[in-house]
Amino acid sequence: MTHFVRLSALAEEDILRNALWWADHHSADEAIYWESVVRQQLREIANNPDSHGLSAESSLMNGIFRDALLGTGRRGSYRAVFIVSGDMIFIMRVLRASQGAFRAKDLPKESN
């Protein structure tokens, strides 16, 4: 089955906020590189979404939430929290892996 990836407005905000952090703490070039790598990794989730593990949010809220680790290092230090619905992969958030689980009130409005 071919899957399509859709990002929530909050996920887009997360990416922008994280790229700005990279620009402030590293360089504009590294921020641009980080964002391009992460966006490519988000598209690649469509290849096999069920291969990604369940996220902490699955035990806190109704639904099957999955995590995909992202980033430029060997081990991703960011995670995309997503759900699969039919042929669509909905990326809800893109967070630092160390941020831990979020609450239902932190979900994008599009997912309610």
N, C-alpha and C positions, 0 to 999 in steps of 0.2 A: 504494500500500500504506500502510495506517495503521501507524505505529510507536508503541511504548510506551516510555517512558523509565523506567529503573530506576537508582537511585543505590546504589553500594556503601556499606557502613558507613564505609569510609575516606573516600569522597567527602563523606559527611555530616559526618565529623569535620573534614575540610578546610574545609568551608563554615563550620562553627562557629568553628574556629580563626581563619579570616580575618575573620569578622564581629567576633569579640572584639578582634582587632587594630584594626579600624576604630573600635570603641568606645573603645579605649584611646588611639588616636592622633588621633581626630577627635571623634566624639560618638556617643552611643547612637542618636540619630535617623539619622545617616548610616550606622551599622552596619545598622540595620533596613532602610533604603532599599537599601543595597548588597545585602543578602541577598535582598530581594524581587526586585530586578532580575536577579540571577544565577539565581535559581530560575526566573523567567520565561524567561530566555535558555536555560536547560537544557531546558525544555519545548519551546521552539521548534526545537531540534535535530531533533525528530521530523518537522518539515515537509520537510526535505531533508537527511538525514544525509550523503549522499554528496557534498554540495557542500563539505564541510569537508576541508581538506588532511590529508595523512598526517602523523602526529607523528614525532618523533625516535625514539620507542620502537619504531616499525615496523621500523627497521633493526637494532635491538638485540635484539629478541625475535621469536619466531614469532607471527605474527598481523598483522592490519591494524588499527592503532590510528590514530585520527583526533583532531585538535585542533579545538576550537571556542573562539575567543577570547571572553572574558566581561568584564563590568565596567560601570561607570557612565560611563566616558569614551568619547570617540569611537573610540579604539582600545583594545580590551580589554587589561587588564594581568594578567588571569588566564586560565588555559586549562583547559578540561575535556578530559580524555583519555578517549576512549570507543571501544567496539567496537560493531559492528552484527551481530546474530545473528538472522536471520529478521526477525520483526517487532519485535524488542526492541533498544533502544539501552541499553547498559550503561555508565553513567558510572563510570569507575574511580577517577579522582582529579580534584580541582579545586585547581590549584596556581597560584602566581605564574608568569607567563609567563617570568620571568627565572630560575626555578629549574632549568631544563634538564631533560634526560631522567632518568627514574628507572630503577631496575634491577628485574629480575624479583622480587626479594625484597620490593619495595615495592608489588607488586600486591595487591589485595584477595583474601582467601582464597576468596571466592565465585567468582572467575574461574578458579581452578585446576581 
